[in-house]
Amino acid sequence: MIVMKFGGTSVEDAAAIDRAAAIVRGRLPDQPAVVVSALARVTDTLLATARAAGQGDREKALELSRGLRERHYATAGELLGTGIFTRFHGELEAEFDSLDELLRGVSAVGELTPRTLDHVAGFGERIASKMVAEAFSARGLDASQVDSRQCIVTDSTFTRAIPQFDETNLKLEKIVRPLFEQRRVPVMGGYIAATRDGVTTTLGRGGSDFTAAILGAGLSAERIEIWTDVDGMMTTDPALCANARRIKSISFDEAAELAYFGAKVLHPATLLPAVQKNIPVRVLNSRNPKNEGTVITARAPKCRNLFKAIAAKRRITIVDVVATRMLMAHGYLRSIFEVFDRHKCPVDMVSTSEVSVSLTVDSNEAIPAVAADLQKLADVKYEGRKAIVCLVGENIRNTPGIAAKVFGAIPDLSVRMISQGASEINLSFVIDEDDVPRCVQALHAAFFADPDPEVFGEVMQDRGRK
């Protein structure tokens, strides 16, 4: 069997869902299981709806919900015949009525808990999976909607729940596996899950990719296909560099590094279950299904280019901690990182000297509170509007003079921090956010002027993505 995940832009309207149905029909011999995101931009609207309700703005919350209701009614009306739509309209109406009732309750209380936020945020995937399953059936595919909350078991860390794999795998075998034996196509909503007690949770933004990998690993899939609206992973963001090329093949390690440092095609956690089971992941374009996309495997073919790709992570803040009185003090670094841990503020890069520590973080909202606690230990200053530029490639391991080649390509840029060695396949550095376009363009021109045709494909143009 295979897992096919369709992102928000691949199910954004009736035409997109119709394309997805045609793609799935072509995969029927492979016994596909389908995972879908919410329709494009729906999750963002749901989060805005929940926030409005939490602030007591009942009218705004219900207005936003009404817009979503009308959009789903219109999409379902285009997709389904009169008889099916009449029945499904009633089901949709009941779902939205339930959502509105919850929003009224939140507005009355004026408080939005993480648990309630998850319930609202996952609404888009629940509705999308039902609608896509109905559309598939109307097009002759024997589809069955499966509520992901019955299969994906997590802890109760709301908004970023952690899967409990042993329990999840047992449920997948019990609920999903029999559908293949009946030659049916399971259709599940990504991103959503539930605790052991059945309370709705979410896996964090981008979690639909994670759901696909959990499903694929749990059922030992032959491969996992991530269907989006670009032709695969790219050497860099084509919005920054018009000469960005499709990467034909890349390793799990390289793809994970790129995902963490800003590449938007994959959620960073997506790869973990697939890595453990050595299941290849393909990134494909639902608007151009004939393109072979990018294949991600445990070991990628050798590449004559030094790097596979360049990523940039914006909205970074540098935090400098200086404490001469703490020179060589036992536990000093631990004390610093305990502050970041208390504020749930992840650190990207770290640089140390005898008396100072510099760190980068992307949780800008938490910085004032973090700095206030750090000032109890040392002198602190922080500076925003920075970016991390990350170059990834397995050839970094064995090539001398890497840093000289990289910084020789951008001699006029001011570099604030450098990291090499923490990962054998990643060289990263921090620059001003405004310098990202010319930095990426200069590096791409220097390292991809003669791309290896076995590893890199055609020049790509940006088509946008949710």
C-alpha positions in Angstrom: 0.0 0.0 0.0 1.0 3.6 -0.4 0.0 6.9 1.5 -1.0 9.9 -0.6 -1.2 13.2 1.3 -2.9 16.2 -0.4 -2.1 19.6 1.0 -4.4 22.6 1.3 -3.8 24.0 -2.1 -4.3 20.5 -3.6 -7.9 20.4 -2.1 -8.6 24.1 -2.1 -11.7 24.0 -4.3 -13.9 21.6 -6.4 -11.4 21.7 -9.4 -8.5 20.8 -7.1 -10.4 17.9 -5.4 -11.4 16.7 -8.9 -7.7 16.6 -9.9 -6.9 14.7 -6.7 -9.6 12.1 -7.4 -8.0 11.5 -10.9 -4.6 11.1 -9.4 -5.8 8.6 -6.8 -7.7 6.6 -9.5 -4.3 6.2 -11.2 -2.8 4.8 -8.0 -5.6 2.2 -7.3 -3.4 -0.8 -8.1 -1.0 0.4 -5.3 -3.8 0.4 -2.7 -3.7 4.0 -1.6 -4.6 5.6 1.7 -5.4 9.3 1.4 -4.6 12.0 3.9 -6.0 15.5 3.3 -5.4 18.9 4.8 -8.1 21.5 5.3 -9.0 23.5 2.3 -6.4 26.2 1.6 -6.4 29.0 4.2 -9.2 27.4 6.2 -7.0 26.6 9.3 -5.8 30.2 9.4 -9.4 31.4 9.4 -10.3 28.9 12.1 -7.5 30.2 14.3 -8.7 33.8 13.8 -12.2 32.6 14.6 -11.1 31.0 17.8 -9.0 34.1 18.9 -12.0 36.4 18.2 -14.2 34.2 20.4 -11.6 34.0 23.1 -11.5 37.9 23.1 -15.3 37.9 23.6 -16.0 39.1 20.0 -18.9 36.8 19.3 -20.1 38.6 16.2 -16.7 38.5 14.5 -16.2 34.8 15.4 -19.6 33.9 14.0 -19.1 36.0 10.9 -15.8 34.2 10.1 -17.5 30.9 10.7 -20.3 31.9 8.4 -17.8 32.6 5.6 -16.3 29.1 6.1 -19.7 27.5 6.1 -20.7 29.2 2.8 -17.4 28.2 1.2 -17.8 24.6 2.1 -21.4 24.5 1.0 -20.4 26.0 -2.4 -17.5 23.6 -2.9 -19.6 20.6 -2.0 -22.4 21.8 -4.3 -19.9 21.8 -7.2 -18.4 18.4 -6.4 -21.5 16.3 -5.6 -24.6 15.5 -7.6 -28.0 16.7 -6.3 -28.9 13.6 -4.4 -25.6 13.2 -2.6 -25.3 17.0 -1.9 -28.8 17.1 -0.4 -27.8 14.5 2.2 -24.3 15.8 2.7 -25.5 19.4 3.1 -27.4 18.3 6.2 -24.3 16.7 7.6 -22.2 19.9 6.9 -24.9 22.0 8.5 -24.9 20.0 11.7 -21.1 20.3 11.9 -21.1 24.0 11.5 -24.0 24.4 13.9 -21.9 22.6 16.5 -18.9 24.8 15.8 -21.0 27.9 16.2 -22.3 26.7 19.5 -18.8 26.2 20.7 -17.8 29.6 19.6 -20.7 31.2 21.4 -19.7 29.4 24.6 -16.1 30.6 24.3 -17.2 34.1 23.6 -19.4 34.1 26.7 -16.6 32.9 28.9 -14.0 35.1 27.2 -11.3 32.5 27.5 -9.7 30.3 24.9 -7.9 27.2 26.3 -5.3 25.2 24.3 -7.7 22.3 24.4 -10.6 24.3 22.9 -8.2 25.8 20.3 -7.3 22.3 19.1 -10.9 21.4 18.8 -11.6 24.5 16.6 -8.3 24.3 14.6 -8.9 20.7 13.6 -12.3 21.4 12.3 -11.1 22.1 8.7 -9.5 18.6 8.4 -12.5 16.9 9.8 -14.8 18.5 7.2 -12.3 18.2 4.3 -11.9 14.5 4.8 -15.6 13.9 4.8 -16.1 16.0 1.7 -13.2 14.5 -0.2 -14.4 11.0 0.6 -17.9 11.9 -0.7 -16.4 13.4 -3.9 -14.2 10.3 -4.5 -17.3 8.0 -4.1 -19.3 10.2 -6.5 -16.4 9.7 -9.1 -16.5 5.9 -8.8 -13.8 5.5 -6.2 -14.8 3.2 -3.3 -13.8 5.6 -0.6 -14.3 5.5 3.2 -13.8 8.4 5.5 -11.9 7.5 8.6 -11.8 9.9 11.6 -8.1 10.3 12.4 -9.0 10.8 16.0 -9.9 7.1 16.1 -6.5 6.1 14.9 -3.8 8.6 15.9 -3.2 8.5 19.7 -1.3 11.4 21.3 -0.4 12.8 24.7 -2.4 15.8 25.9 0.1 18.5 24.9 -2.5 20.5 23.1 -1.5 22.4 19.9 1.6 20.3 19.4 0.7 16.8 20.6 3.2 13.9 20.6 2.0 10.7 19.0 2.0 7.5 21.0 3.2 5.2 18.3 2.6 1.7 19.8 -1.1 2.5 20.5 -1.5 4.3 17.2 -0.1 1.4 15.2 -2.5 -1.1 16.9 -5.5 1.2 16.0 -4.3 1.6 12.4 -4.1 -2.2 12.1 -7.6 -2.6 13.5 -9.4 0.3 11.7 -7.5 1.0 8.5 -5.9 -2.2 7.4 -9.3 -4.0 6.9 -10.3 -1.4 4.4 -7.5 -2.5 2.0 -8.8 -6.0 2.2 -12.2 -4.7 1.1 -10.4 -2.8 -1.8 -11.6 0.5 -0.3 -9.7 3.8 -0.2 -9.4 5.2 3.3 -9.6 9.0 3.5 -8.3 10.7 6.7 -7.9 14.2 7.9 -4.3 15.1 8.6 -3.1 17.3 11.6 -5.8 16.0 14.0 -5.5 13.2 16.6 -6.9 12.5 20.0 -5.8 11.5 23.5 -6.4 8.1 25.0 -9.6 9.6 26.4 -10.8 10.8 23.0 -10.1 14.5 23.5 -9.2 16.2 20.2 -5.5 17.3 19.8 -3.5 18.6 16.9 0.1 17.8 15.8 1.1 21.4 15.1 1.0 23.4 11.9 2.1 21.3 9.0 1.0 18.2 10.9 -0.9 16.7 7.9 2.5 15.7 6.5 3.3 14.1 9.9 0.0 12.2 9.8 0.9 10.8 6.4 4.2 9.6 7.8 2.7 8.1 10.9 0.1 6.2 8.8 2.8 5.1 6.3 5.1 3.8 9.1 2.4 2.2 11.0 1.1 0.2 8.0 4.6 -0.4 6.5 3.8 1.5 3.3 5.8 1.1 0.1 6.1 4.8 -0.2 4.6 8.1 1.0 3.6 10.7 -1.5 3.3 14.4 -0.5 1.1 16.2 -3.1 1.5 19.9 -3.1 1.5 22.7 -5.8 5.2 22.7 -6.7 7.2 20.1 -8.6 9.3 19.0 -5.6 12.0 20.3 -3.3 14.1 23.0 -4.8 17.7 24.2 -4.6 16.3 27.3 -3.0 13.2 29.4 -2.8 12.3 30.4 -6.4 10.8 33.6 -5.1 14.3 34.6 -4.1 16.2 33.1 -7.1 14.6 32.6 -10.5 17.2 29.9 -11.4 16.1 27.6 -8.6 16.1 23.9 -9.8 14.1 20.9 -8.8 16.1 18.4 -6.7 15.5 14.9 -8.1 16.8 13.0 -5.1 17.9 14.0 -1.6 18.6 12.1 1.6 16.4 12.0 4.7 19.1 13.9 6.7 19.4 16.7 4.1 15.7 17.1 3.7 15.2 17.3 7.5 17.8 20.0 7.8 16.3 22.0 5.0 12.8 21.6 6.5 13.9 22.9 9.9 15.8 25.9 8.4 13.0 27.3 6.3 12.2 25.0 3.3 8.4 25.0 3.3 7.6 21.9 1.2 7.8 19.5 4.2 7.1 19.7 7.9 10.4 18.9 9.8 8.8 16.1 11.9 7.3 14.5 8.8 10.4 12.4 8.0 11.0 10.8 11.4 8.6 7.8 11.2 9.5 7.3 7.5 13.3 7.3 8.4 12.7 4.7 11.1 11.0 2.4 8.6 13.2 3.4 5.6 10.1 4.4 3.6 10.8 6.7 0.6 8.9 9.9 0.5 8.0 11.6 -2.8 7.1 15.3 -3.1 4.8 15.7 -6.1 2.7 18.4 -7.8 -1.0 17.9 -8.0 -1.2 20.5 -10.8 1.5 18.8 -12.8 1.2 15.1 -11.8 3.4 13.9 -14.7 6.5 15.5 -13.2 8.5 13.0 -11.2 9.1 15.4 -8.3 11.6 14.8 -5.6 12.3 11.4 -3.9 13.7 11.4 -0.4 15.5 8.3 0.7 17.8 7.1 3.5 20.8 7.4 1.2 20.7 9.7 -1.8 22.9 9.2 -4.9 26.3 10.9 -5.0 26.3 14.5 -6.2 29.2 16.3 -7.8 27.9 19.7 -6.5 29.1 20.7 -3.0 25.6 21.5 -1.8 22.1 20.2 -2.5 20.1 23.3 -1.4 20.1 26.7 0.3 17.4 27.6 2.8 16.7 30.8 4.7 14.9 31.2 8.0 13.7 34.7 8.7 12.4 36.6 11.8 15.4 35.5 13.9 16.5 37.3 17.0 20.1 37.1 18.3 20.4 37.0 22.1 23.8 37.9 23.6 24.4 36.9 27.2 27.6 38.3 28.8 28.7 37.6 32.4 32.3 38.1 33.4 31.5 37.2 37.0 30.3 33.8 35.9 33.6 33.0 34.1 34.0 29.2 34.2 31.2 28.9 36.8 29.8 25.4 37.0 26.3 25.1 35.7 26.3 28.5 33.9 25.2 27.2 30.5 22.6 25.0 32.2 21.1 28.0 33.9 20.9 29.9 30.6 19.1 27.1 28.8 16.8 26.5 31.7 15.4 30.0 31.1 14.7 29.2 27.5 13.1 25.9 28.5 10.8 27.6 31.1 9.5 30.0 28.4 9.2 27.1 25.8 11.5 29.1 23.5 13.5 26.8 21.2 17.1 27.8 20.3 18.4 27.4 16.7 22.1 28.3 16.9 24.6 28.7 19.8 28.0 30.3 19.9 30.2 30.5 23.1 33.3 32.2 24.3 34.9 32.4 27.8 32.5 34.9 29.1 29.6 35.2 26.6 27.0 33.1 24.9 25.1 34.1 21.7 21.9 32.3 20.7 19.3 32.6 18.0 15.6 32.1 18.5 12.6 32.6 16.3 10.0 33.0 19.1 10.2 36.8 19.0 7.1 37.3 21.3 8.8 35.5 24.2 12.1 37.5 24.0 11.3 40.3 26.5 10.3 37.7 29.2 13.3 35.6 28.4 15.6 38.6 28.6 14.2 39.6 31.9 15.0 36.2 33.4 18.4 36.1 31.8 19.3 39.5 33.3 19.2 37.8 36.7 22.3 35.9 35.6 24.1 38.2 33.3 24.1 41.3 31.0 21.7 40.7 28.1 21.0 42.4 24.8 19.0 41.2 21.9 18.6 42.2 18.3 15.9 41.2 15.8 15.4 41.3 12.1 18.0 38.7 11.4 18.0 35.5 9.3 19.7 32.2 9.3 21.0 31.0 5.9 21.6 27.3 5.8 23.6 25.4 3.1 23.0 21.6 3.1 24.8 18.8 1.4 26.4 15.5 2.3 29.6 16.5 0.5 30.3 18.9 3.3 31.6 15.9 5.3 34.7 15.3 3.3 35.5 18.6 1.5 38.1 20.9 3.0 37.9 24.7 2.8 34.0 24.8 2.8 33.8 28.0 4.8 36.3 29.8 2.6 34.3 28.9 -0.5 31.0 30.0 1.0 32.1 33.3 2.5 34.2 34.1 -0.6 31.0 34.1 -2.5 29.5 36.9 -0.3 32.5 39.0 0.7 30.4 42.2 1.1 27.9 40.8 3.6 28.2 41.2 7.4 28.0 37.8 9.1 27.0 37.7 12.8 27.3 34.1 13.7 28.6 30.9 12.1 27.8 27.2 12.8 29.7 24.3 11.2 30.4 21.0 12.8 27.2 20.6 14.9 25.9 18.8 11.8 28.1 17.2 9.2 25.8 18.2 6.4 24.9 21.8 7.3 26.8 25.1 7.3 24.7 27.9 8.7 25.3 31.6 9.4 23.3 34.7 10.6 22.9 37.8 8.5 20.6 40.8 8.5 17.1 39.9 7.2 17.2 42.5 4.5 20.3 40.8 3.0 18.7 37.5 2.4 17.8 37.9 -1.3 21.2 39.0 -2.5 22.9 36.5 -0.2 20.9 33.5 -1.5 21.3 34.7 -5.1 25.1 35.0 -4.8 25.4 31.6 -3.2 23.2 30.0 -5.7 25.1 31.5 -8.6 28.4 30.3 -7.0 27.4 26.7 -6.2 24.7 25.8 -8.8 26.2 27.2 -12.0 26.9 23.7 -13.2 24.3 21.4 -11.6 24.7 17.6 -11.6 22.0 16.4 -14.1 21.7 13.1 -12.2 20.6 15.0 -9.1 19.0 18.2 -10.3 16.2 18.8 -12.8 14.6 21.7 -14.6 14.6 25.3 -13.5 11.5 26.0 -11.5 9.2 28.9 -11.2 7.4 29.7 -8.0 3.7 28.7 -8.0 3.1 29.7 -4.4 2.1 27.4 -1.6 0.0 27.5 1.5 
